[in-house]
Amino acid sequence: MEVSVEISMYPLGREYVPDIQDFIDRLQAHAGVTCQVNGMSTQVFGQYHKVMKAITDEMGSSFKQEGKSVFVMKVINAHLQQ
């Protein structure tokens, strides 16, 4: 099943740009996962299990490396990449 996820990261109490860029770079390194970045969020596309594993792994890494962050996601069971 293909999915599309819109995810936004909000690091708390730090310089946010490097933390967000690091998260995006790590997501893009996952095979079978496609990312599109804009000024408001990152869209992630691919097979459900691959996308969710990539997001789960990289959110966990962000929590360990960078401390407190808020992630906001929307998930749809369709591939909406334009």
N, CA, C and O of each residue as an XYZ file, in Angstrom:
328
protein
N       0.846     -1.179      0.000
C       0.000      0.000      0.000
C       0.890      1.240      0.000
O       1.802      1.359      0.818
N       0.623      2.143     -0.907
C       1.353      3.406     -0.990
C       0.748      4.418     -0.010
O      -0.463      4.445      0.209
N       1.617      5.242      0.569
C       1.160      6.306      1.461
C       1.876      7.609      1.136
O       2.940      7.629      0.516
N       1.264      8.674      1.569
C       1.863     10.004      1.548
C       1.773     10.542      2.969
O       0.722     10.471      3.606
N       2.884     11.080      3.459
C       2.933     11.637      4.807
C       3.441     13.069      4.715
O       4.452     13.342      4.069
N       2.737     13.967      5.361
C       3.226     15.337      5.522
C       3.702     15.447      6.967
O       2.938     15.195      7.899
N       4.962     15.822      7.148
C       5.528     15.887      8.493
C       6.253     17.204      8.685
O       6.958     17.678      7.794
N       6.070     17.786      9.851
C       6.762     19.010     10.241
C       7.449     18.764     11.575
O       6.886     18.131     12.469
N       8.666     19.268     11.698
C       9.444     19.132     12.930
C       9.621     20.512     13.551
O       9.947     21.478     12.861
N       9.405     20.592     14.851
C       9.570     21.839     15.588
C      10.510     21.590     16.767
O      10.050     21.237     17.853
N      11.831     21.771     16.571
C      12.773     21.621     17.689
C      12.517     22.713     18.728
O      12.254     23.864     18.378
N      12.597     22.347     19.991
C      12.309     23.293     21.066
C      13.602     23.819     21.691
O      14.472     23.041     22.081
N      13.718     25.125     21.780
C      14.794     25.756     22.536
C      16.164     25.716     21.903
O      17.162     25.828     22.615
N      16.256     25.558     20.575
C      17.558     25.490     19.922
C      17.497     26.208     18.588
O      16.450     26.695     18.162
N      18.654     26.257     17.943
C      18.728     26.693     16.550
C      18.056     25.601     15.719
O      18.570     24.485     15.645
N      16.937     25.900     15.106
C      16.104     24.854     14.524
C      16.508     24.414     13.124
O      16.297     23.251     12.783
N      17.078     25.285     12.298
C      17.359     24.934     10.904
C      18.295     23.728     10.775
O      17.975     22.813     10.017
N      19.439     23.679     11.479
C      20.310     22.502     11.334
C      19.643     21.203     11.786
O      19.866     20.157     11.176
N      18.835     21.248     12.834
C      18.152     20.047     13.318
C      17.147     19.536     12.288
O      17.069     18.334     12.034
N      16.386     20.443     11.702
C      15.396     20.062     10.693
C      16.090     19.523      9.451
O      15.667     18.506      8.901
N      17.148     20.189      9.000
C      17.862     19.731      7.807
C      18.467     18.352      8.026
O      18.451     17.517      7.122
N      18.998     18.108      9.212
C      19.556     16.798      9.539
C      18.479     15.717      9.479
O      18.717     14.637      8.939
N      17.311     15.996     10.021
C      16.190     15.054      9.984
C      15.800     14.739      8.538
O      15.609     13.575      8.185
N      15.684     15.763      7.714
C      15.314     15.577      6.307
C      16.387     14.764      5.577
O      16.062     13.843      4.827
N      17.648     15.097      5.789
C      18.737     14.371      5.131
C      18.712     12.890      5.491
O      18.922     12.034      4.631
N      18.459     12.591      6.750
C      18.406     11.188      7.180
C      17.208     10.472      6.561
O      17.327      9.312      6.166
N      16.058     11.137      6.468
C      14.891     10.534      5.813
C      15.200     10.206      4.356
O      14.868      9.123      3.873
N      15.835     11.144      3.662
C      16.129     10.968      2.238
C      17.111      9.831      1.979
O      17.182      9.329      0.857
N      17.860      9.420      2.976
C      18.833      8.343      2.811
C      18.192      6.955      2.803
O      18.858      5.976      2.465
N      16.931      6.854      3.164
C      16.249      5.558      3.209
C      15.844      5.126      1.803
O      15.224      5.889      1.062
N      16.201      3.892      1.446
C      15.828      3.334      0.148
C      14.316      3.154      0.076
O      13.687      2.737      1.048
N      13.740      3.469     -1.075
C      12.312      3.284     -1.275
C      11.442      4.385     -0.716
O      10.216      4.277     -0.718
N      12.074      5.454     -0.231
C      11.339      6.584      0.345
C      11.700      7.831     -0.454
O      12.877      8.122     -0.669
N      10.686      8.560     -0.890
C      10.891      9.797     -1.642
C      10.425     10.974     -0.793
O       9.377     10.903     -0.152
N      11.203     12.056     -0.786
C      10.855     13.245     -0.003
C      10.780     14.474     -0.903
O      11.580     14.639     -1.824
N       9.822     15.311     -0.623
C       9.725     16.640     -1.225
C       9.646     17.641     -0.087
O       8.847     17.486      0.837
N      10.475     18.662     -0.160
C      10.558     19.649      0.914
C      10.024     20.984      0.418
O      10.308     21.404     -0.703
N       9.239     21.648      1.278
C       8.839     23.025      0.998
C       9.030     23.835      2.271
O       9.546     23.316      3.261
N       8.632     25.066      2.262
C       8.854     25.951      3.395
C       8.052     25.631      4.646
O       8.362     26.143      5.721
N       7.037     24.803      4.528
C       6.152     24.509      5.658
C       6.293     23.093      6.202
O       6.055     22.856      7.386
N       6.683     22.146      5.338
C       6.708     20.742      5.764
C       7.533     19.920      4.781
O       8.055     20.428      3.789
N       7.628     18.646      5.092
C       8.261     17.677      4.202
C       7.222     16.621      3.879
O       6.548     16.113      4.775
N       7.091     16.287      2.605
C       6.202     15.212      2.196
C       7.051     13.974      1.940
O       8.100     14.050      1.299
N       6.593     12.842      2.442
C       7.311     11.574      2.317
C       6.380     10.589      1.625
O       5.219     10.449      2.010
N       6.896      9.903      0.596
C       6.086      9.004     -0.224
C       6.745      7.639     -0.330
O       7.971      7.524     -0.321
N       5.916      6.606     -0.432
C       6.438      5.262     -0.649
C       5.512      4.221     -0.054
O       4.370      4.508      0.306
N       6.035      2.989      0.045
C       5.283      1.897      0.643
C       5.112      2.159      2.146
O       6.034      2.623      2.817
N       3.933      1.858      2.649
C       3.571      2.171      4.028
C       4.650      1.762      5.037
O       5.108      2.592      5.822
N       5.050      0.510      5.019
C       5.993      0.021      6.033
C       7.361      0.685      5.920
O       7.995      0.964      6.937
N       7.822      0.941      4.707
C       9.120      1.611      4.523
C       9.065      3.057      5.009
O       9.980      3.524      5.687
N       7.998      3.758      4.664
C       7.853      5.160      5.065
C       7.743      5.278      6.581
O       8.415      6.104      7.198
N       6.900      4.457      7.170
C       6.695      4.553      8.614
C       7.942      4.135      9.393
O       8.232      4.709     10.443
N       8.686      3.138      8.890
C       9.932      2.745      9.542
C      10.951      3.876      9.460
O      11.618      4.180     10.449
N      11.076      4.502      8.290
C      12.016      5.609      8.127
C      11.671      6.747      9.086
O      12.553      7.284      9.757
N      10.400      7.113      9.149
C       9.976      8.208     10.030
C      10.210      7.835     11.493
O      10.732      8.645     12.259
N       9.834      6.630     11.884
C      10.017      6.188     13.268
C      11.498      6.189     13.649
O      11.871      6.694     14.707
N      12.337      5.623     12.784
C      13.779      5.579     13.065
C      14.362      6.974     13.214
O      15.122      7.234     14.147
N      14.015      7.868     12.305
C      14.631      9.196     12.309
C      14.043     10.118     13.368
O      14.742     11.000     13.868
N      12.789      9.937     13.716
C      12.258     10.688     14.859
C      12.992     10.266     16.125
O      13.379     11.113     16.930
N      13.187      8.960     16.305
C      13.920      8.461     17.467
C      15.332      9.009     17.531
O      15.803      9.402     18.598
N      16.013      9.036     16.381
C      17.369      9.603     16.336
C      17.359     11.080     16.714
O      18.239     11.552     17.434
N      16.362     11.800     16.227
C      16.265     13.228     16.557
C      16.043     13.427     18.047
O      16.656     14.306     18.654
N      15.180     12.628     18.638
C      14.930     12.754     20.074
C      16.206     12.491     20.873
O      16.478     13.187     21.851
N      16.985     11.499     20.466
C      18.225     11.159     21.171
C      19.298     12.221     20.975
O      19.974     12.605     21.930
N      19.458     12.694     19.753
C      20.549     13.617     19.414
C      20.252     15.060     19.796
O      21.133     15.775     20.272
N      19.025     15.480     19.590
C      18.734     16.906     19.625
C      17.822     17.324     20.768
O      17.547     18.513     20.929
N      17.356     16.392     21.550
C      16.508     16.760     22.671
C      15.058     16.914     22.286
O      14.576     16.242     21.374
N      14.361     17.793     22.972
C      12.914     17.936     22.804
C      12.560     18.525     21.447
O      13.117     19.536     21.020
N      11.622     17.867     20.785
C      11.082     18.329     19.506
C       9.632     17.901     19.414
O       9.223     16.904     20.010
N       8.869     18.658     18.668
C       7.486     18.316     18.365
C       7.432     17.930     16.890
O       7.978     18.632     16.039
N       6.767     16.806     16.587
C       6.527     16.395     15.209
C       5.027     16.386     14.973
O       4.267     15.886     15.801
N       4.600     16.940     13.841
C       3.192     16.945     13.453
C       3.107     16.242     12.102
O       3.822     16.597     11.165
N       2.212     15.225     12.004
C       2.099     14.430     10.784
C       0.657     14.295     10.332
O      -0.280     14.292     11.130
N       0.519     14.184      9.012
C      -0.736     13.766      8.397
C      -0.387     12.608      7.472
O       0.601     12.671      6.741
N      -1.198     11.547      7.501
C      -0.940     10.362      6.700
C      -2.183     10.027      5.884
O      -3.299     10.036      6.402
N      -1.976      9.732      4.598
C      -3.083      9.281      3.738
C      -2.631      8.035      3.002
O      -1.471      7.928      2.603
N      -3.539      7.101      2.823
C      -3.213      5.847      2.154
C      -3.365      5.985      0.632
O      -4.149      5.275      0.001
N      -2.603      6.906      0.074
C      -2.559      7.141     -1.370
C      -1.244      7.836     -1.680
O      -0.691      8.540     -0.835
N      -0.753      7.639     -2.877
C       0.470      8.307     -3.311
C       0.069      9.606     -3.994
O      -0.467      9.580     -5.102
N       0.320     10.737     -3.351
C      -0.140     12.050     -3.838
C       0.970     12.894     -4.441
O       0.767     14.084     -4.680
N       2.133     12.318     -4.692
C       3.253     13.089     -5.242
C       2.882     13.620     -6.623
O       2.349     12.897     -7.465
N       3.173     14.889     -6.830
C       2.837     15.526     -8.114
C       3.972     15.398     -9.090
O       3.870     15.874    -10.221
